[in-house]
Structures are given as structure tokens and as C-alpha cells.
Amino acid sequence: GELVAVNKLDLFVKSGEIYGFLGPNGAGKTTTIKMLTGILKPTEGEIKLLGMNMENDEIAIKRAIGVVPDEPRMYDNLKGIEFMQFIMEIYKSPREETVKRFEDICKAFGIDYLDKFIGDFSHGMKQKLMLATVLMRQPRVVFLDEPTVGLDARSAKILKLWLRKMANNGAAIFMTTHVLEIAEKMCDRIGIINEGKLIAEGNLEELKELSKEKYVTLEDLFLELTGGNEFKDIIDHLSE
């Protein structure tokens, strides 16, 4: 039959919160982000962002949100500074304050290669530039798919601080991550998806109440809810 990547998913992310979206590989995380950002169209249901409907207000929504995909897709024949100018032009961002913010972010991330062609960038360099060109616009809603992949420890820490600052200023942050420690420390609420269905949602304390165990980490709970205990048994066996 037909592959159902995401099945009857009901999500609500509030202004001012960081929402972590977790799940095993192939659970439907990236597909969900693609639907929420208008790249894929759902076969049923509706997507509302900032009071607008994706079906009727797609362009207005896309101007108001920021998206950092799992693989930064950029123009290899542009220099870093040209890509920034291109993004600023597309979104009609106010020039002076956006350039100032971009310079601040570049300084924080250690981006000192804006005069080089993107085609010569490593994955980490592309990731940092993509983050900088999204964050400089101060979007009201930000979607990030595995944002710390390819980042060094310093840049990952700066990103966490920057996202928290944005949330404190009223932005809604929706992010996927495989690093459960990041979700545990950063996210105000967490949703866990498995086989296309949302199987758990809440803050850390609420999620821990779902466990059969008394003292449980997010990692333990994640394995318990997504059927990963069989892997735990294997690990226990190997460590004997």
C-alpha cells in the first residue's frame, strides 16, 4: 500500500518556546518540517502559522519564518557575502540593522570566510552561514532540522544561547535533534514521533511520568517509548 510518512499529526508550538521534535531515523521528523514549511503538501488537514493558513497564505508565511534544513542547500558559485546579500534581497530585510546583526552572528560563530566561494566550504562552514542568514532576519518562527550537526562545540553552544534569546523575545522555535542531551537542556516542550505518529508530548517532567521506571532519563524514556529496549538488552549483553 501507500507509504504514510506522517499520520494524523496534531502539533501546537507557542510563541516564546523551544519545541524539540524527537524520533528514530525514518520516523517522519524531516517530512513534518517539510510540510510545516510548505515544501510538501499534506494529503489532509491544515497548517496554520502566525494566524495564517499555508494553503492560502504560503508566500506571506514563508517571508515570516526561517528554515535551517538538515542539508544546507546553497549556491556554490556565490561567495558567502553574496549569499547573505541575496537572502536579504529576497526577504526585503531592513538593510542597516540586518547587516549589523549578521556581522554580530558571524563574529560569534567565527565566520571569517565570506569572501570565499560556497562551493569550497565544508559542511560545517555552510551550516554556520545558513544559520547566520536565517538568524539575521529575526523570524518569528524558526524551524531547524538537526541544527548542531557539523558544528564545533563552541558554535553549538552559541547557537543554543542565540535560540534561547530569540525565544525569550517571543519567537517560536521548532527543532529536531538526535542529541537527546540537547533536547533535555534546551527545550521547553518535547514531542516524540515514531512511525509517523506523535506518541508523547510535554515538558521533561510530564514525559518522565509516562515511564514505568521511577528514575528515568530522557534517553531511557525515548528507548522505552520507541521500542528501543531490545537494543538496550543487546548492549547489556555485550557489556557482560
C-alpha positions in Angstrom: 0.0 0.0 0.0 0.9 3.7 0.1 3.6 4.8 2.5 2.3 7.1 5.2 5.2 9.2 6.4 3.2 11.2 8.9 -0.2 10.1 10.2 -2.7 12.5 11.8 -0.2 14.7 13.5 -1.5 17.4 15.7 1.1 19.9 16.8 0.9 23.3 18.5 4.0 25.4 19.2 3.6 28.5 21.4 5.3 31.9 20.9 8.3 32.1 23.2 9.1 28.4 23.5 11.6 26.0 22.1 9.9 22.8 21.0 12.1 19.7 20.5 10.9 17.1 17.9 12.4 13.7 18.5 12.2 10.4 16.9 14.2 7.5 15.4 15.6 7.6 11.9 12.7 7.4 9.4 10.1 8.4 12.0 8.8 11.4 10.0 10.7 14.3 11.5 12.1 15.8 8.3 8.8 15.1 6.4 7.0 17.0 9.2 9.3 20.1 8.9 8.9 20.0 5.1 5.1 20.1 5.5 5.1 22.8 8.1 7.3 25.0 5.9 5.3 24.5 2.7 7.9 22.3 0.9 5.5 19.3 0.9 1.7 19.5 0.9 -0.2 17.3 3.4 -2.9 15.0 1.9 -5.3 16.1 4.6 -5.6 18.5 7.5 -4.3 22.1 7.6 -1.2 24.0 8.6 -1.5 27.4 10.4 1.4 29.6 11.2 1.2 33.1 12.7 -2.6 33.0 12.2 -2.3 32.3 8.5 -3.2 29.2 6.6 -0.4 27.6 4.5 -2.8 26.8 1.7 -4.0 30.5 1.2 -1.0 32.5 2.6 2.0 30.5 1.6 4.2 33.4 0.4 3.4 35.6 3.4 4.2 32.7 5.8 7.5 31.9 4.0 8.5 35.5 4.3 7.9 35.5 8.1 9.6 32.2 9.0 13.1 30.9 9.0 14.2 27.4 7.9 17.5 25.7 8.5 17.4 22.3 6.7 19.4 19.2 7.7 21.5 19.7 4.5 22.3 23.3 3.8 21.5 23.9 0.1 23.2 27.0 -1.2 24.6 28.4 -4.5 28.2 27.1 -4.9 29.1 29.8 -7.4 28.3 32.6 -4.9 30.7 34.0 -2.3 29.5 33.9 1.3 28.8 37.7 1.4 26.9 37.5 -1.9 24.7 34.8 -0.5 23.9 36.9 2.5 23.0 39.9 0.2 20.9 37.6 -1.9 18.9 36.4 1.1 18.5 39.9 2.4 17.1 41.0 -1.0 14.7 38.1 -1.3 13.2 38.8 2.2 13.4 42.6 1.8 15.1 42.8 5.2 15.9 46.3 6.5 19.4 46.7 5.4 21.3 48.5 8.2 20.0 46.5 11.2 20.2 43.2 9.3 23.8 43.7 8.2 24.7 44.7 11.8 23.1 41.6 13.2 24.7 39.4 10.5 28.1 40.8 11.4 27.5 40.1 15.1 26.4 36.5 14.4 29.4 35.9 12.1 31.8 37.2 14.8 30.1 34.9 17.4 30.3 31.8 15.0 33.8 32.6 13.8 32.7 33.0 10.2 35.7 34.7 8.5 35.4 33.2 5.0 32.7 35.4 3.5 35.0 36.3 0.6 35.3 32.6 -0.5 33.0 30.7 -2.8 30.4 28.5 -1.1 31.5 25.6 -3.3 34.7 25.4 -1.4 33.0 25.4 2.1 32.9 22.3 4.4 29.6 21.1 5.7 30.2 23.0 9.0 31.1 26.2 7.2 27.9 26.0 5.1 25.8 25.2 8.2 27.1 28.3 10.1 26.5 30.6 7.1 22.9 29.1 6.7 22.3 29.7 10.4 23.6 33.3 10.2 21.4 34.2 7.2 18.3 32.8 8.9 19.0 34.3 12.4 19.9 37.8 11.0 16.3 38.2 9.8 14.9 37.6 13.3 12.0 35.5 12.0 9.0 35.0 14.4 9.0 31.2 13.8 12.2 29.2 13.2 12.4 25.6 12.0 15.7 23.8 12.4 16.4 20.2 11.3 19.4 18.8 13.2 21.0 22.3 13.6 24.1 21.3 15.5 25.3 18.6 13.0 28.6 19.8 11.6 29.1 22.5 14.3 32.1 22.6 16.6 31.3 22.7 20.4 31.8 26.5 20.6 29.4 27.2 17.7 26.8 24.7 19.0 26.9 26.5 22.4 26.5 29.9 20.8 23.5 28.6 18.7 21.8 27.3 21.9 22.2 30.7 23.6 21.0 32.6 20.5 17.9 30.4 20.1 17.1 30.9 23.8 17.4 34.7 23.3 15.1 34.6 20.4 12.5 32.5 22.3 12.8 35.0 25.2 11.9 37.7 22.7 8.8 35.9 21.6 9.9 33.7 18.7 8.6 30.1 18.4 11.5 27.6 17.8 10.8 24.2 16.4 13.8 21.9 16.2 14.7 18.3 15.5 17.7 16.6 17.1 19.2 13.2 17.6 21.2 14.5 20.6 18.8 13.9 23.5 21.1 15.9 25.9 20.5 19.0 23.8 16.7 18.4 23.9 16.8 17.8 27.6 18.7 21.1 28.3 17.2 23.4 25.7 13.6 22.5 25.0 10.6 23.8 26.9 8.4 21.1 25.5 9.3 17.9 23.6 7.3 15.8 21.1 8.3 12.2 20.3 7.3 10.8 16.9 7.5 7.1 15.9 6.4 5.6 12.6 4.7 8.8 11.7 2.6 9.2 14.9 3.1 11.6 17.8 3.4 9.1 20.7 4.3 11.5 23.6 4.4 15.3 24.2 5.0 17.5 27.2 7.8 19.1 29.3 10.5 16.9 30.7 8.7 16.2 34.0 5.4 15.3 32.2 7.3 13.0 29.8 9.1 11.2 32.7 5.7 10.4 34.2 5.0 8.2 31.2 7.8 5.8 32.1 7.3 2.6 34.0 10.6 3.3 35.8 10.8 5.6 38.8 14.1 7.4 38.0 14.5 7.9 34.2 16.5 10.0 31.8 15.1 11.3 28.5 17.3 8.7 26.8 15.8 5.9 28.8 12.3 7.1 28.1 13.0 7.6 24.4 14.2 4.0 24.1 11.2 2.8 26.1 8.6 4.6 24.0 10.1 3.9 20.6 10.7 0.2 21.2 14.4 0.6 21.7 14.7 -1.6 24.8 15.7 -4.5 22.6 18.8 -2.6 21.7 19.4 -1.9 25.4 19.3 -5.7 26.0 21.9 -6.2 23.3 24.2 -3.5 24.9 23.8 -5.1 28.3 24.7 -8.5 26.8 27.8 -7.0 25.1 29.0 -5.4 28.3 28.9 -8.6 30.3 
